[in-house]
Amino acid sequence: MLQSQIVKQRTLKHAVKATGITVHSGERAAIELCPAPASTGVIFRVNVNGKITEIPARSEFVGDTRLSTTLVRGDAKISTVEHLLSAVSGLGIDNLYIDVNSGEVPIMDGSAAPFVFLIQSAGIEEQNASKRFIRIKKRVEVKVGDKIASIEPHNGFKVTCEIVYDQKVIKRTKQRETLDFSTTSFVKEISRARTFGLLSEYEQIRSMNLARGASLDNAVVVDDFRVLNEDGLRYSNEFVRHKILDAVGDLFLMGGNILGAFEGYKSGHAVNDQLVKAVLADRSAWEYVTFDEEAEAPVVMFRSLVAA
């Protein structure tokens, strides 16, 4: 029954593997998603020259936020974690080992959908431990120039994002969207939204030694007037939906699924990370909660979020 799915922790039934191109280094990388014991959390196990470093998926390990979210521990790092973590969050996974043979998660098709498919293929297993939510107790806001991110109390999980672009092809789409996961399916409405890039910025990004593996196979590319991908957009407002996808992944670095309402205006990985750090630094702003009684659980708020 649905209540038990929410109040119990979740991991995978079986390990599952995938390979793909990394978007920034342009190298081929392999990942394996493996079951983990209750209360382990989500941990990347990065293999660099035969040395395995465990990097927990938590904000304290965020070391770089240029065009993606990168976790760093000692000499090891793992980049572009946000799409995979968005899938993990969207499917309500609490405990997971992620084995990676590269310093970057494969970009796959630029969305979270391939990772959702992997998790669903492996199967989701309930564990004999209560699921721990992070409940927001008061509003917290950060500003960086004209970029703003905030989070406030909400009996569920709601995300609002607004983007502002001058390119006509993006301006023609809806640039502000609110999705409340009491009524919205993460899998159907968010997971397929791909990362996007501006053709005019491509060479500049390449000069930063980034986007070496970017292509029309793993990103939506636009010039001033049109989408260059032959298949067009997956959603009429795919651009802002991808920002919501990114925010779901970045917020998971708070330490798990959140009970709260996030809002971002022109926010990206850097501002999202600053917000997460600001919340965690204020112990009066949040608390851990579990729901051992079915009647107490905010089931309807997470009906779509945790549905496999």
CORPEBEL-V441630 format. One record per run of one state. SS is the DSSP state (A for helix, B for strand, O for the rest). FROM is the first residue (numbers start at 1). TO is the last residue. If there is no record, write none. Layout:
SS/FROM/TO ; SS/FROM/TO
//
This chain:
O/1/1 ; A/2/7 ; B/8/12 ; O/13/15 ; B/16/21 ; O/22/27 ; B/28/35 ; O/36/41 ; B/42/48 ; O/49/50 ; B/51/56 ; O/57/58 ; A/59/61 ; B/62/64 ; O/65/69 ; B/70/73 ; O/74/75 ; B/76/79 ; O/80/81 ; A/82/90 ; O/91/95 ; B/96/100 ; O/101/103 ; B/104/104 ; O/105/112 ; A/113/122 ; O/123/123 ; B/124/130 ; O/131/132 ; B/133/136 ; O/137/139 ; B/140/144 ; O/145/146 ; B/147/152 ; O/153/156 ; B/157/162 ; O/163/167 ; A/168/171 ; O/172/175 ; B/176/180 ; O/181/185 ; A/186/189 ; O/190/195 ; B/196/198 ; A/199/207 ; O/208/219 ; B/220/222 ; O/223/226 ; B/227/227 ; O/228/237 ; A/238/254 ; O/255/257 ; B/258/265 ; O/266/268 ; A/269/281 ; O/282/282 ; A/283/285 ; B/286/289 ; O/290/293 ; A/294/296 ; O/297/299 ; A/300/306 ; O/307/308
//
